[in-house]
Amino acid sequence: MSFEWILKIISNNGIMFLRGAGMTLIISMVGTIVGFIIGLLIGVIRTVPILERGVKKIIFKFINAILSIYIEIFRGTPMIVQAMVIYYGSASAFGIDMNRIFAAIFIVSINTGAYMSEIVRGGIVSIDKGQFEAAQAIGMNHIQTMVNVVLPQAIRNILPAMGNEFVINIKDTSVLNVISVTELYFQTKSVAGNNFRYFESFFVACILYFIMTFTVTRILRYIERKLDGPENYIIYANQM
């Protein structure tokens, strides 16, 4: 490895690396946010109490079955295969010419949504059942219970897992080069192909990936500490 070549590659192709890193951050951030919204909705739906009988029970079971199929498919297949099927498959089978950036965000979002739905469901289930019963006792329905009582606690509990999904998405956007999305890995391949210095080019990409994931991890840990509140919580107006 030549440090002179690394500096030369950075000076000559720094803009390409920065554009690729920016595209990686945009896709991973938007995909994680949309995926979280999808997972939140599915998690709430899948924790609705099962009805005893009637048409509503049949409809609810049908919806639950569809959501289970979605979760199992997108958790059980690699993102790179999903990208090929969704982007090229939709073009060949249905004649849909998707924008590459839109396709990338869509792929990351629905893939993240499948994982986030189980994370959210686990966070909801982890809340003590007594809180559900107390909310029902004062007349709250399922949605009101979720919004006012359960989800604020569940989201705090699943925040580390959400951050982990964000970090994973930053790294997994590299598979989107198969549909020619100009993210960091794609740009690095272009740089390496131009100067034939593959090790040095991908070493620069490795540093950029590390900087992004390290920064995101530290920001999320800071947010977690803020949500935890002060370590020594003392009530001011106590009896002492």
C-alpha positions, -999 to +999 in steps of 0.1 A: +000+000+000+013+034-010+002+064+011+013+087-018-013+069-039-040+072-012-034+110-010-033+113-048-066+093-051-082+115-025-070+147-041-081+137-076-113+119-068-124+134-035-156+148-050-167+114-063-161+098-028-181+126-011-210+123-036-211+086-031-210+089+007-238+116+005-259+093-016-253+064+009-264+086+038-295+098+020-307+064+010-299+048+044-315+076+064-347+079+043-349+042+041-346+037+078-372+064+086-397+050+061-389+015+073-395+025+109-429+040+100-438+008+081-426-014+110-445+008+135-478+004+117-473-033+113-462-038+149-493-020+162-516-040+139-500-073+149-505-066+186-543-059+183-562-082+206-577-112+187-614-109+183-635-139+193-658-142+163-674-125+134-664-110+101-639-087+117-620-117+130-618-131+095-606-098+080-581-094+108-567-129+103-564-123+066-545-090+071-523-107+097-515-135+072-505-110+045-483-091+069-466-123+080-459-133+044-443-099+038-422-101+069-410-137+061-402-130+025-382-098+031-364-112+062-356-144+044-341-131+012-309-110+007-313-074-002-292-078-033-317-103-047-346-081-037-330-052-056-326-073-087-362-086-086-378-053-078-359-031-102-352-054-132-381-077-126-407-049-125-392-035-158-393-069-176-426-082-162-447-051-160-428-025-181-423-002-151-392+020-156-383+030-120-360+058-111-328+043-096-328+065-066-365+059-059-360+022-064-330+022-039-350+040-012-380+018-018-359-014-016-342-003+016-375+009+031-395-023+026-365-044+037-360-023+069-398-023+075-398-061+077-371-061+104-385-031+122-420-046+125-406-074+146-385-050+166-415-028+173-437-058+181-410-071+206-409-036+222-446-035+226-448-070+241-420-061+266-443-035+282-460-047+313-495-061+307-508-041+337-504-009+317-526-023+290-552-033+316-550+001+333-555+019+300-585-003+291-599+003+326-602+041+320-618+036+286-590+037+261-592+017+229-562-001+214-550+029+193-552+053+223-534+029+245-506+025+220-502+063+213-505+075+249-491+047+270-472+020+252-454+034+222-435+062+241-420+035+263-415+009+236-397+033+213-372+042+240-366+005+246-361-003+209-339+028+202-306+008+202-321-017+177-333+011+155-298+026+155-284-008+147-307-010+116-295+025+105-259+014+107-267-018+089-284+001+061-254+024+057-233-007+049-259-026+030-265+002+005-234-011-012-254-040-027-274-014-046-246-010-071-262-039-089-289-015-101-263+012-108-271+035-079-242+059-075-236+053-038-201+050-022-193+015-033-203+022-069-182+054-070-152+035-054-154+009-082-153+037-108-123+053-092-105+020-089-113+012-125-098+045-136-065+043-118-062+005-113-053+010-076-080-012-061-065-015-026-059+022-021-093+031-035-113+007-013-091+017+017-104+052+013-140+038+011-134+018+042-124+049+061-155+068+049-178+039+059-162+038+093-166+075+098-203+074+089-211+044+111-190+056+140-206+091+139-242+077+137-235+054+166-222+082+188-251+105+180-276+077+188-259+069+221-261+106+230-298+106+223-302+075+244-285+092+273-307+122+270-338+101+270-326+082+301-326+115+321-302+123+350-285+094+367-294+107+402-330+118+400-340+136+433-374+151+438-370+187+449-402+190+469-399+158+490-408+155+526-372+157+538 
